[in-house]
Amino acid sequence: MAMRKGLALLLCLVLLPVFPALSEGIPLWRDGTPVLDSILAYVEAVSDEQSPDFVPKEQRIVVFDSDGTLYGERFPTYLDTWLLLHRLLHDASYEAAPSDRAWAEEAEAALLRHEAEPDSPRSGAQMAAEAFQGFTVEQYRAYARQLLETKVEGFEGMVYGDGFFRPMEELVRYLHAHDFTIFIVSGAERNLLRELITGHLDAWVPPYCVIGSTFSLTATAQGDKAARSYNMTGEDEVLLEGNLVSKTQKFNKVVSIVNEIGTVPILAFGNTSGDFSMGTYVLQHGGRAYMLLCDDVERDYGDLEVAEKFRKECEKLGFETISMRDCFETIYGEDVRKVEEETLAPAA
């Protein structure tokens, strides 16, 4: 049986150049790249009822990381970190703790120089949970939307809400057309992610398919009572309580998949070691895992040394890699232009 499956996949790969229509669903990828052929062959094989590799559509689950996989993470940092820095430094309605503000000032200056973020005195995710304590989920999402409508640092022609990798958007659309159920499993907070994908990916990724880090919630009048002992009233609102429940990275991604999806995905896409556990879990059960390389230094803030080291790590683990430089016709769209680093400055 294993030999038959292997021969079927090999046949798909051999026949792909003869049937160029297979790639029409992902037009922003460069035809003929081996990894694109690999993705197309696999998707076609598991979607074809006549194929020995056919997978029923209810089992066709794909998981995507967000930052650096679907959405840029280098302008100049992760979106959730940039939102936190805005709250700590540039929101006159919020008074940050002196230690948090001092870290934020140092972090923003370093990141705008495309240098490493300094170590924080405590978890950045916990700081974010505290910074938005007392917000309703709707208020928090509206606050995030304001940032998403501002100009991206380091690029011209793009706001933060549009910072998706266009070829990866096409891939999501292609997989949806082949009856895949698409989940986003990310270290970013889940309601921030739900706001981010609105207008871009929400046609294919409904809010209940977004799995991210979790902030604790409370009801307006709950007080010190545990949630298991409190029934909300008609006057209660649901508020962010101010604590981090879990950070969805590394093995926590597998935990989230087991608990929230309840079945093993057959495809995984990521871009850092934080996605290795997710990819390994998928491979263990016979699926495929693909990892993006941050190797485009012309159209994005890539790092060739980091990309090559990561590529070698992925090869050892059995993951296929996607070169953004070689595989993508565009990254953010032809109207978006990277600006010189020396023009960057802290936000007003």
C-alpha positions in Angstrom: 0.0 0.0 0.0 2.8 2.4 0.9 4.5 1.7 -2.5 1.2 2.4 -4.3 0.8 5.7 -2.5 4.3 6.7 -3.3 3.9 5.8 -7.0 0.7 7.8 -7.1 2.3 10.9 -5.7 5.3 10.5 -8.0 3.0 10.2 -11.0 1.3 13.4 -10.0 4.6 15.2 -9.8 5.6 13.9 -13.2 2.3 14.9 -14.8 2.2 18.4 -13.4 4.1 20.1 -16.2 1.7 18.5 -18.7 -1.3 20.0 -16.9 -0.4 23.7 -16.1 -4.0 24.4 -15.3 -3.4 22.9 -11.8 -1.5 26.0 -10.9 -4.1 28.5 -12.1 -5.6 28.6 -8.6 -2.3 30.1 -7.2 -1.4 32.7 -9.8 1.0 34.7 -7.6 3.3 31.7 -7.2 6.0 31.2 -9.8 5.3 28.1 -12.0 7.8 25.3 -12.0 9.2 25.7 -8.5 9.6 22.3 -6.9 7.8 23.2 -3.7 4.7 24.6 -5.6 4.7 21.3 -7.6 4.8 19.4 -4.4 1.9 21.3 -2.9 -0.2 21.0 -6.0 0.5 17.3 -6.4 -0.4 16.6 -2.8 -3.6 18.6 -2.8 -4.7 17.1 -6.1 -4.0 13.6 -4.8 -5.9 13.9 -1.5 -8.8 15.6 -3.3 -9.2 13.0 -6.1 -11.7 10.3 -5.2 -9.9 8.0 -7.7 -6.5 8.5 -6.0 -5.2 5.9 -3.5 -4.3 9.0 -1.4 -7.8 10.4 -1.3 -8.8 12.0 2.0 -12.5 12.7 2.7 -13.1 16.4 2.8 -14.1 16.4 6.5 -10.6 15.2 7.2 -8.9 17.7 4.9 -7.6 20.0 7.7 -4.8 22.5 7.2 -3.2 24.7 9.9 -1.4 27.9 9.2 0.8 30.0 11.5 0.0 33.7 11.1 3.0 36.1 11.6 5.7 35.4 9.0 3.5 32.7 7.3 0.4 34.5 6.2 1.3 38.0 7.3 4.5 40.0 7.6 6.3 40.0 10.9 9.2 42.3 10.0 7.7 45.7 9.8 9.3 46.1 12.2 8.1 43.3 14.5 5.2 41.0 15.3 1.8 42.8 15.1 0.9 42.0 18.7 4.2 43.4 19.9 3.7 46.6 17.8 0.2 47.0 19.2 1.6 46.7 22.8 4.3 49.3 22.1 1.6 51.7 20.8 -0.4 51.2 23.9 2.5 51.6 26.3 4.1 54.6 24.5 1.7 56.5 22.3 -1.7 56.2 23.9 -2.3 59.3 26.1 -5.3 57.6 27.8 -3.1 54.9 29.3 -0.4 55.3 31.9 2.1 52.4 31.7 4.1 51.1 34.6 7.6 52.9 34.5 9.4 49.6 34.0 7.1 48.6 31.1 7.5 52.0 29.5 11.3 52.0 29.8 11.4 48.6 28.1 9.0 49.7 25.4 11.1 52.8 24.6 14.2 50.7 24.2 12.3 48.0 22.2 10.7 50.5 19.8 14.0 52.2 19.1 15.8 48.9 18.5 13.1 47.4 16.3 13.0 50.5 14.1 16.7 50.0 13.5 15.9 46.4 12.6 17.9 45.2 15.6 16.9 42.6 18.1 14.2 43.4 20.6 15.6 43.7 24.1 14.6 41.1 26.7 11.5 42.2 28.5 11.4 42.2 32.3 8.4 39.9 32.1 6.2 38.2 29.4 5.2 40.6 26.6 1.9 38.7 26.3 1.2 39.2 30.0 2.0 42.9 29.6 -0.4 43.1 26.7 -3.1 41.3 28.8 -2.7 43.9 31.5 -2.5 46.8 29.2 -6.0 46.0 27.8 -7.6 45.0 31.1 -11.2 46.2 31.3 -11.8 46.4 27.6 -14.7 44.5 26.1 -13.7 42.2 23.3 -15.4 44.6 20.9 -13.5 47.6 22.3 -10.2 45.7 22.0 -10.9 44.7 18.4 -11.8 48.3 17.6 -8.6 49.5 19.2 -6.6 47.1 17.1 -8.5 48.2 14.0 -7.2 51.8 14.5 -3.6 50.5 14.3 -4.5 48.3 11.3 -5.5 51.5 9.5 -2.2 53.2 10.0 0.8 53.2 7.7 3.3 50.4 8.0 6.7 51.3 9.2 9.4 50.4 6.6 7.1 50.4 3.6 5.3 52.8 1.3 1.8 52.0 0.0 0.6 49.7 2.7 -1.3 49.9 6.0 -1.0 47.3 8.7 -4.3 45.7 7.9 -3.1 44.9 4.4 0.2 43.3 5.4 -0.7 39.8 4.1 1.6 37.8 1.8 -0.5 37.9 -1.4 0.7 34.5 -2.6 -0.3 32.9 0.7 -3.7 34.5 0.5 -4.0 32.8 -2.9 -2.9 29.5 -1.3 -5.7 29.8 1.3 -8.2 30.4 -1.4 -6.9 27.4 -3.5 -7.1 25.0 -0.5 -10.6 26.2 0.3 -11.6 25.5 -3.3 -10.3 21.9 -2.7 -12.6 21.5 0.4 -9.9 22.0 3.0 -11.0 23.4 6.4 -8.5 26.1 7.2 -7.4 26.9 10.8 -5.0 29.6 11.9 -2.9 28.5 14.9 -0.8 31.4 16.0 1.0 32.9 19.0 -0.9 36.2 18.5 -4.0 36.8 20.7 -7.0 35.3 19.0 -9.3 38.3 18.9 -6.5 40.4 17.4 -6.2 37.8 14.7 -9.9 37.7 14.1 -9.8 41.5 13.5 -6.7 41.2 11.4 -8.2 38.7 8.9 -11.5 40.6 8.5 -11.8 41.6 4.9 -8.9 39.4 3.8 -9.2 35.8 4.9 -12.5 35.6 6.8 -14.3 34.4 3.6 -12.3 31.2 4.0 -11.4 31.2 7.7 -14.4 31.9 10.0 -13.7 33.2 13.5 -14.2 29.8 15.1 -11.2 28.5 13.0 -8.9 31.1 14.6 -6.8 29.7 17.4 -4.4 32.1 19.2 -3.1 33.0 22.5 -5.8 33.5 25.2 -6.4 36.4 27.6 -8.5 35.7 30.6 -12.1 37.1 30.6 -14.4 38.2 33.4 -17.9 39.6 33.7 -18.6 43.2 34.8 -20.0 42.2 38.2 -18.2 38.9 38.7 -15.8 40.3 41.2 -13.7 37.7 43.0 -16.0 34.8 42.2 -14.6 32.0 40.1 -16.3 31.7 36.7 -17.5 28.2 37.5 -19.4 29.7 40.4 -20.8 32.8 38.8 -23.8 33.2 36.5 -23.7 36.4 34.4 -26.6 38.8 34.6 -28.4 40.6 31.7 -26.5 43.7 32.6 -23.0 42.1 32.5 -20.5 42.7 29.8 -17.6 40.3 29.0 -14.3 42.1 29.8 -10.6 41.3 29.4 -9.5 40.4 32.9 -5.8 41.2 32.6 -4.1 37.8 32.6 -2.5 35.6 30.0 -4.1 32.1 30.0 -1.8 30.5 27.4 0.7 31.4 24.7 0.1 29.4 21.6 3.6 28.5 20.5 5.8 25.4 20.2 4.1 22.4 21.8 1.2 24.6 22.9 0.2 24.7 19.2 -0.2 20.9 19.3 -2.1 21.1 22.6 -4.4 23.7 21.0 -4.9 21.5 17.9 -5.8 18.5 20.0 -8.2 20.4 22.2 -9.8 22.8 19.8 -9.8 21.0 16.4 -10.0 17.4 17.7 -8.4 15.8 14.6 -5.0 15.7 13.1 -4.4 18.1 10.2 -2.9 16.8 7.0 -1.2 20.0 6.1 0.8 22.6 8.1 2.4 25.8 7.2 4.8 27.8 9.4 8.0 29.8 9.4 9.9 29.5 12.7 10.9 26.9 15.2 7.8 27.9 17.1 6.0 25.9 14.4 8.2 22.8 14.6 6.0 20.9 17.0 2.9 21.6 14.9 4.7 20.4 11.7 6.1 17.3 13.5 2.6 16.4 14.8 1.3 16.5 11.2 4.2 14.5 9.8 3.8 11.9 12.5 0.3 11.1 11.1 1.3 11.0 7.4 0.7 14.6 6.4 2.9 17.3 5.0 4.6 20.4 6.6 5.9 23.4 4.7 7.9 26.3 6.2 8.5 29.7 4.7 12.1 31.1 4.5 12.7 34.8 5.2 15.1 35.0 2.3 13.8 38.0 0.4 15.9 41.1 1.2 14.7 43.2 -1.8 10.9 43.2 -1.3 10.9 42.4 2.5 13.2 42.6 5.5 14.6 39.1 5.1 17.7 37.7 6.6 19.7 35.3 4.5 21.8 33.9 7.3 18.7 33.1 9.4 16.9 31.7 6.4 19.7 29.3 5.5 20.1 28.1 9.1 16.3 27.6 9.3 16.3 25.7 5.9 18.8 23.2 7.2 16.9 22.7 10.4 13.7 22.0 8.4 15.5 19.6 6.1 16.6 17.5 9.1 13.0 17.4 10.4 11.4 16.4 7.1 9.8 19.8 6.3 9.7 21.2 2.8 10.7 24.9 2.6 9.2 27.8 0.6 11.6 30.5 -0.6 9.8 33.8 -0.6 12.4 35.1 -2.9 12.2 32.3 -5.5 8.6 31.2 -5.2 6.6 34.4 -5.0 5.8 36.7 -7.9 5.0 39.4 -5.4 4.9 39.6 -1.6 2.6 42.5 -0.6 1.6 43.7 -4.1 3.2 45.6 -6.8 2.2 49.0 -5.3 4.0 48.4 -2.1 7.7 49.5 -1.8 10.2 48.8 0.9 11.9 52.0 2.1 15.5 52.5 3.3 16.1 51.6 6.9 17.6 55.0 7.8 14.3 56.7 7.0 12.5 54.9 9.8 11.7 56.8 13.0 9.7 56.2 16.2 5.9 56.8 15.7 4.7 60.2 16.8 
